[in-house]
Amino acid sequence: MASSLYEIIELPDGEFALQRSGEEGEPLVRIEFSEEARVYLLDAGLDVARAMIDAGIEAIEKLGTEGGFEGPGNAGQRTLH
């Protein structure tokens, strides 16, 4: 798999998004804070969004090492109990 660079951007509507660097189109992840949360966060919204994205990436990495993550090539081969 080719390595890609990613960037976190703030969209015009105040959401934060993770997208491939230099690419247009639908972001990979969007994070939206409520107005109440924005007031509480002040200028730290980007830092909190970055921490949330980092935690998500770490969770996916952990699932991958535990054998719990099924990549795109394994779609449809999951068993639900």
N, CA, C and O atoms as CSV, one atom per row, in Angstrom:
chain,resi,resn,atom,element,x,y,z
A,1,MET,N,N,0.839,-1.168,0.000
A,1,MET,CA,C,0.000,0.000,0.000
A,1,MET,C,C,0.888,1.237,0.000
A,1,MET,O,O,1.834,1.320,0.784
A,2,ALA,N,N,0.597,2.188,-0.862
A,2,ALA,CA,C,1.370,3.415,-0.959
A,2,ALA,C,C,1.139,4.279,0.270
A,2,ALA,O,O,0.034,4.343,0.808
A,3,SER,N,N,2.202,4.941,0.701
A,3,SER,CA,C,2.106,5.821,1.848
A,3,SER,C,C,1.530,7.164,1.408
A,3,SER,O,O,1.918,7.705,0.373
A,4,SER,N,N,0.607,7.692,2.196
A,4,SER,CA,C,-0.012,8.975,1.899
A,4,SER,C,C,0.208,9.932,3.053
A,4,SER,O,O,0.353,9.515,4.202
A,5,LEU,N,N,0.233,11.204,2.744
A,5,LEU,CA,C,0.273,12.229,3.779
A,5,LEU,C,C,-1.144,12.704,4.018
A,5,LEU,O,O,-1.936,12.826,3.084
A,6,TYR,N,N,-1.455,12.970,5.268
A,6,TYR,CA,C,-2.784,13.413,5.648
A,6,TYR,C,C,-2.686,14.747,6.357
A,6,TYR,O,O,-1.654,15.079,6.938
A,7,GLU,N,N,-3.765,15.508,6.306
A,7,GLU,CA,C,-3.801,16.777,6.988
A,7,GLU,C,C,-5.152,16.948,7.668
A,7,GLU,O,O,-6.173,16.436,7.208
A,8,ILE,N,N,-5.129,17.682,8.773
A,8,ILE,CA,C,-6.363,18.042,9.471
A,8,ILE,C,C,-6.652,19.484,9.100
A,8,ILE,O,O,-5.803,20.361,9.255
A,9,ILE,N,N,-7.856,19.717,8.611
A,9,ILE,CA,C,-8.239,21.063,8.199
A,9,ILE,C,C,-9.506,21.481,8.931
A,9,ILE,O,O,-10.268,20.641,9.409
A,10,GLU,N,N,-9.719,22.789,9.012
A,10,GLU,CA,C,-10.979,23.305,9.529
A,10,GLU,C,C,-11.819,23.734,8.342
A,10,GLU,O,O,-11.389,24.552,7.528
A,11,LEU,N,N,-13.012,23.183,8.245
A,11,LEU,CA,C,-13.922,23.496,7.160
A,11,LEU,C,C,-14.643,24.809,7.436
A,11,LEU,O,O,-14.697,25.257,8.581
A,12,PRO,N,N,-15.196,25.430,6.399
A,12,PRO,CA,C,-15.884,26.714,6.578
A,12,PRO,C,C,-17.010,26.681,7.620
A,12,PRO,O,O,-17.305,27.701,8.242
A,13,ASP,N,N,-17.637,25.518,7.811
A,13,ASP,CA,C,-18.740,25.417,8.778
A,13,ASP,C,C,-18.251,25.151,10.207
A,13,ASP,O,O,-19.063,24.955,11.112
A,14,GLY,N,N,-16.929,25.145,10.414
A,14,GLY,CA,C,-16.375,24.948,11.751
A,14,GLY,C,C,-16.026,23.512,12.082
A,14,GLY,O,O,-15.417,23.259,13.122
A,15,GLU,N,N,-16.394,22.555,11.226
A,15,GLU,CA,C,-16.005,21.160,11.447
A,15,GLU,C,C,-14.514,21.008,11.174
A,15,GLU,O,O,-13.916,21.799,10.445
A,16,PHE,N,N,-13.931,19.982,11.768
A,16,PHE,CA,C,-12.555,19.609,11.461
A,16,PHE,C,C,-12.619,18.342,10.637
A,16,PHE,O,O,-13.512,17.516,10.830
A,17,ALA,N,N,-11.669,18.178,9.707
A,17,ALA,CA,C,-11.695,17.025,8.819
A,17,ALA,C,C,-10.291,16.502,8.585
A,17,ALA,O,O,-9.325,17.264,8.549
A,18,LEU,N,N,-10.193,15.194,8.426
A,18,LEU,CA,C,-8.947,14.537,8.052
A,18,LEU,C,C,-9.065,14.167,6.585
A,18,LEU,O,O,-10.010,13.492,6.178
A,19,GLN,N,N,-8.098,14.613,5.794
A,19,GLN,CA,C,-8.130,14.292,4.369
A,19,GLN,C,C,-6.712,14.019,3.885
A,19,GLN,O,O,-5.734,14.376,4.543
A,20,ARG,N,N,-6.623,13.385,2.734
A,20,ARG,CA,C,-5.321,13.181,2.117
A,20,ARG,C,C,-4.794,14.538,1.680
A,20,ARG,O,O,-5.530,15.345,1.112
A,21,SER,N,N,-3.535,14.782,1.944
A,21,SER,CA,C,-2.934,16.065,1.634
A,21,SER,C,C,-2.957,16.323,0.130
A,21,SER,O,O,-2.571,15.468,-0.667
A,22,GLY,N,N,-3.413,17.504,-0.237
A,22,GLY,CA,C,-3.431,17.904,-1.632
A,22,GLY,C,C,-4.576,17.347,-2.444
A,22,GLY,O,O,-4.608,17.541,-3.659
A,23,GLU,N,N,-5.511,16.668,-1.827
A,23,GLU,CA,C,-6.641,16.095,-2.554
A,23,GLU,C,C,-7.938,16.793,-2.171
A,23,GLU,O,O,-8.129,17.203,-1.026
A,24,GLU,N,N,-8.798,16.916,-3.125
A,24,GLU,CA,C,-10.135,17.450,-2.893
A,24,GLU,C,C,-11.097,16.271,-2.741
A,24,GLU,O,O,-10.715,15.122,-2.963
A,25,GLY,N,N,-12.308,16.549,-2.374
A,25,GLY,CA,C,-13.305,15.490,-2.247
A,25,GLY,C,C,-13.679,15.258,-0.799
A,25,GLY,O,O,-13.316,16.029,0.089
A,26,GLU,N,N,-14.405,14.190,-0.581
A,26,GLU,CA,C,-14.930,13.848,0.738
A,26,GLU,C,C,-13.793,13.506,1.699
A,26,GLU,O,O,-12.945,12.675,1.376
A,27,PRO,N,N,-13.764,14.141,2.886
A,27,PRO,CA,C,-12.739,13.817,3.879
A,27,PRO,C,C,-12.910,12.398,4.403
A,27,PRO,O,O,-13.993,11.820,4.307
A,28,LEU,N,N,-11.856,11.849,4.946
A,28,LEU,CA,C,-11.899,10.513,5.535
A,28,LEU,C,C,-12.662,10.523,6.855
A,28,LEU,O,O,-13.388,9.580,7.170
A,29,VAL,N,N,-12.490,11.600,7.624
A,29,VAL,CA,C,-13.127,11.732,8.932
A,29,VAL,C,C,-13.558,13.182,9.109
A,29,VAL,O,O,-12.854,14.105,8.701
A,30,ARG,N,N,-14.731,13.371,9.728
A,30,ARG,CA,C,-15.196,14.710,10.104
A,30,ARG,C,C,-15.487,14.728,11.597
A,30,ARG,O,O,-16.024,13.768,12.149
A,31,ILE,N,N,-15.127,15.824,12.237
A,31,ILE,CA,C,-15.420,15.998,13.656
A,31,ILE,C,C,-16.150,17.323,13.807
A,31,ILE,O,O,-15.666,18.368,13.372
A,32,GLU,N,N,-17.322,17.263,14.429
A,32,GLU,CA,C,-18.121,18.463,14.638
A,32,GLU,C,C,-18.388,18.624,16.132
A,32,GLU,O,O,-18.861,17.695,16.787
A,33,PHE,N,N,-18.086,19.786,16.659
A,33,PHE,CA,C,-18.358,20.088,18.057
A,33,PHE,C,C,-19.629,20.920,18.143
A,33,PHE,O,O,-19.882,21.770,17.289
A,34,SER,N,N,-20.421,20.673,19.170
A,34,SER,CA,C,-21.611,21.492,19.396
A,34,SER,C,C,-21.181,22.909,19.759
A,34,SER,O,O,-20.022,23.152,20.093
A,35,GLU,N,N,-22.113,23.820,19.689
A,35,GLU,CA,C,-21.811,25.214,20.045
A,35,GLU,C,C,-21.351,25.297,21.502
A,35,GLU,O,O,-20.424,26.043,21.820
A,36,GLU,N,N,-21.995,24.534,22.383
A,36,GLU,CA,C,-21.596,24.522,23.793
A,36,GLU,C,C,-20.157,24.036,23.948
A,36,GLU,O,O,-19.386,24.604,24.722
A,37,ALA,N,N,-19.797,22.987,23.214
A,37,ALA,CA,C,-18.431,22.466,23.294
A,37,ALA,C,C,-17.431,23.484,22.751
A,37,ALA,O,O,-16.339,23.633,23.298
A,38,ARG,N,N,-17.802,24.187,21.672
A,38,ARG,CA,C,-16.908,25.204,21.100
A,38,ARG,C,C,-16.614,26.314,22.111
A,38,ARG,O,O,-15.481,26.786,22.209
A,39,VAL,N,N,-17.631,26.723,22.855
A,39,VAL,CA,C,-17.435,27.759,23.866
A,39,VAL,C,C,-16.473,27.248,24.940
A,39,VAL,O,O,-15.596,27.983,25.395
A,40,TYR,N,N,-16.638,26.005,25.336
A,40,TYR,CA,C,-15.792,25.416,26.364
A,40,TYR,C,C,-14.353,25.237,25.865
A,40,TYR,O,O,-13.404,25.464,26.615
A,41,LEU,N,N,-14.191,24.827,24.590
A,41,LEU,CA,C,-12.865,24.553,24.038
A,41,LEU,C,C,-12.067,25.813,23.710
A,41,LEU,O,O,-10.838,25.780,23.666
A,42,LEU,N,N,-12.771,26.924,23.479
A,42,LEU,CA,C,-12.133,28.177,23.061
A,42,LEU,C,C,-11.315,27.919,21.785
A,42,LEU,O,O,-11.878,27.544,20.757
A,43,ASP,N,N,-10.014,28.116,21.846
A,43,ASP,CA,C,-9.162,27.939,20.661
A,43,ASP,C,C,-8.512,26.558,20.601
A,43,ASP,O,O,-7.617,26.342,19.784
A,44,ALA,N,N,-8.933,25.634,21.431
A,44,ALA,CA,C,-8.300,24.320,21.495
A,44,ALA,C,C,-9.014,23.278,20.625
A,44,ALA,O,O,-8.681,22.096,20.707
A,45,GLY,N,N,-9.975,23.675,19.806
A,45,GLY,CA,C,-10.727,22.724,18.991
A,45,GLY,C,C,-9.839,21.877,18.101
A,45,GLY,O,O,-10.033,20.664,18.013
A,46,LEU,N,N,-8.866,22.494,17.438
A,46,LEU,CA,C,-7.970,21.748,16.567
A,46,LEU,C,C,-7.155,20.731,17.361
A,46,LEU,O,O,-6.964,19.601,16.911
A,47,ASP,N,N,-6.678,21.123,18.533
A,47,ASP,CA,C,-5.890,20.204,19.362
A,47,ASP,C,C,-6.727,19.006,19.809
A,47,ASP,O,O,-6.241,17.875,19.822
A,48,VAL,N,N,-7.976,19.254,20.173
A,48,VAL,CA,C,-8.856,18.164,20.602
A,48,VAL,C,C,-9.190,17.261,19.412
A,48,VAL,O,O,-9.197,16.038,19.546
A,49,ALA,N,N,-9.464,17.855,18.258
A,49,ALA,CA,C,-9.743,17.052,17.059
A,49,ALA,C,C,-8.538,16.182,16.715
A,49,ALA,O,O,-8.698,15.012,16.368
A,50,ARG,N,N,-7.342,16.741,16.808
A,50,ARG,CA,C,-6.120,15.985,16.521
A,50,ARG,C,C,-5.981,14.818,17.501
A,50,ARG,O,O,-5.636,13.709,17.095
A,51,ALA,N,N,-6.245,15.059,18.769
A,51,ALA,CA,C,-6.153,13.996,19.773
A,51,ALA,C,C,-7.181,12.897,19.497
A,51,ALA,O,O,-6.890,11.713,19.666
A,52,MET,N,N,-8.377,13.294,19.072
A,52,MET,CA,C,-9.415,12.306,18.755
A,52,MET,C,C,-9.011,11.454,17.552
A,52,MET,O,O,-9.205,10.238,17.557
A,53,ILE,N,N,-8.457,12.082,16.537
A,53,ILE,CA,C,-8.015,11.346,15.344
A,53,ILE,C,C,-6.853,10.429,15.697
A,53,ILE,O,O,-6.819,9.279,15.260
A,54,ASP,N,N,-5.896,10.925,16.488
A,54,ASP,CA,C,-4.772,10.091,16.923
A,54,ASP,C,C,-5.260,8.864,17.690
A,54,ASP,O,O,-4.758,7.760,17.484
A,55,ALA,N,N,-6.238,9.058,18.575
A,55,ALA,CA,C,-6.781,7.933,19.348
A,55,ALA,C,C,-7.457,6.918,18.429
A,55,ALA,O,O,-7.342,5.711,18.642
A,56,GLY,N,N,-8.155,7.402,17.418
A,56,GLY,CA,C,-8.798,6.498,16.460
A,56,GLY,C,C,-7.775,5.686,15.684
A,56,GLY,O,O,-7.961,4.487,15.477
A,57,ILE,N,N,-6.697,6.328,15.253
A,57,ILE,CA,C,-5.640,5.630,14.516
A,57,ILE,C,C,-4.986,4.579,15.406
A,57,ILE,O,O,-4.728,3.459,14.964
A,58,GLU,N,N,-4.719,4.942,16.662
A,58,GLU,CA,C,-4.133,3.978,17.596
A,58,GLU,C,C,-5.064,2.785,17.809
A,58,GLU,O,O,-4.600,1.648,17.892
A,59,ALA,N,N,-6.362,3.030,17.898
A,59,ALA,CA,C,-7.321,1.937,18.084
A,59,ALA,C,C,-7.310,1.006,16.879
A,59,ALA,O,O,-7.342,-0.213,17.043
A,60,ILE,N,N,-7.266,1.556,15.684
A,60,ILE,CA,C,-7.218,0.728,14.475
A,60,ILE,C,C,-5.926,-0.084,14.431
A,60,ILE,O,O,-5.943,-1.264,14.082
A,61,GLU,N,N,-4.804,0.550,14.786
A,61,GLU,CA,C,-3.537,-0.173,14.825
A,61,GLU,C,C,-3.595,-1.325,15.826
A,61,GLU,O,O,-3.109,-2.422,15.551
A,62,LYS,N,N,-4.192,-1.068,16.987
A,62,LYS,CA,C,-4.308,-2.110,18.013
A,62,LYS,C,C,-5.193,-3.245,17.515
A,62,LYS,O,O,-4.856,-4.416,17.689
A,63,LEU,N,N,-6.302,-2.914,16.908
A,63,LEU,CA,C,-7.181,-3.952,16.364
A,63,LEU,C,C,-6.461,-4.772,15.299
A,63,LEU,O,O,-6.657,-5.984,15.204
A,64,GLY,N,N,-5.631,-4.113,14.503
A,64,GLY,CA,C,-4.890,-4.807,13.456
A,64,GLY,C,C,-3.888,-5.791,14.019
A,64,GLY,O,O,-3.723,-6.880,13.468
A,65,THR,N,N,-3.209,-5.436,15.109
A,65,THR,CA,C,-2.222,-6.336,15.695
A,65,THR,C,C,-2.877,-7.472,16.468
A,65,THR,O,O,-2.265,-8.519,16.680
A,66,GLU,N,N,-4.125,-7.264,16.890
A,66,GLU,CA,C,-4.842,-8.314,17.611
A,66,GLU,C,C,-5.613,-9.219,16.666
A,66,GLU,O,O,-6.266,-10.168,17.100
A,67,GLY,N,N,-5.537,-8.926,15.381
A,67,GLY,CA,C,-6.260,-9.739,14.409
A,67,GLY,C,C,-7.733,-9.408,14.331
A,67,GLY,O,O,-8.495,-10.146,13.708
A,68,GLY,N,N,-8.156,-8.310,14.951
A,68,GLY,CA,C,-9.564,-7.954,14.951
A,68,GLY,C,C,-9.982,-7.052,13.809
A,68,GLY,O,O,-11.174,-6.853,13.577
A,69,PHE,N,N,-9.009,-6.502,13.090
A,69,PHE,CA,C,-9.341,-5.590,11.995
A,69,PHE,C,C,-9.312,-6.351,10.682
A,69,PHE,O,O,-8.342,-7.035,10.357
A,70,GLU,N,N,-10.380,-6.219,9.950
A,70,GLU,CA,C,-10.447,-6.849,8.645
A,70,GLU,C,C,-10.408,-5.749,7.609
A,70,GLU,O,O,-11.343,-4.958,7.492
A,71,GLY,N,N,-9.332,-5.702,6.864
A,71,GLY,CA,C,-9.154,-4.657,5.865
A,71,GLY,C,C,-10.149,-4.754,4.743
A,71,GLY,O,O,-10.996,-5.647,4.734
A,72,PRO,N,N,-10.056,-3.832,3.779
A,72,PRO,CA,C,-11.012,-3.764,2.672
A,72,PRO,C,C,-11.112,-5.062,1.872
A,72,PRO,O,O,-12.176,-5.374,1.337
A,73,GLY,N,N,-10.030,-5.813,1.785
A,73,GLY,CA,C,-10.050,-7.053,1.021
A,73,GLY,C,C,-10.840,-8.161,1.688
A,73,GLY,O,O,-11.128,-9.177,1.056
A,74,ASN,N,N,-11.194,-7.988,2.945
A,74,ASN,CA,C,-11.903,-9.017,3.698
A,74,ASN,C,C,-13.368,-8.648,3.940
A,74,ASN,O,O,-14.034,-9.269,4.768
A,75,ALA,N,N,-13.862,-7.658,3.234
A,75,ALA,CA,C,-15.235,-7.200,3.455
A,75,ALA,C,C,-16.223,-8.338,3.271
A,75,ALA,O,O,-16.098,-9.141,2.347
A,76,GLY,N,N,-17.194,-8.398,4.151
A,76,GLY,CA,C,-18.232,-9.409,4.041
A,76,GLY,C,C,-17.887,-10.733,4.684
A,76,GLY,O,O,-18.695,-11.660,4.613
A,77,GLN,N,N,-16.726,-10.873,5.312
A,77,GLN,CA,C,-16.311,-12.137,5.903
A,77,GLN,C,C,-16.379,-12.100,7.427
A,77,GLN,O,O,-15.700,-12.872,8.104
A,78,ARG,N,N,-17.197,-11.204,7.957
A,78,ARG,CA,C,-17.296,-11.079,9.407
A,78,ARG,C,C,-18.469,-11.881,9.928
A,78,ARG,O,O,-19.489,-12.022,9.253
A,79,THR,N,N,-18.317,-12.408,11.139
A,79,THR,CA,C,-19.388,-13.149,11.784
A,79,THR,C,C,-19.864,-12.374,12.995
A,79,THR,O,O,-19.070,-12.037,13.873
A,80,LEU,N,N,-21.148,-12.091,13.046
A,80,LEU,CA,C,-21.722,-11.404,14.188
A,80,LEU,C,C,-22.400,-12.416,15.086
A,80,LEU,O,O,-23.077,-13.322,14.600
A,81,HIS,N,N,-22.226,-12.274,16.392
A,81,HIS,CA,C,-22.838,-13.189,17.355
A,81,HIS,C,C,-23.841,-12.450,18.191
A,81,HIS,O,O,-24.471,-13.042,19.066
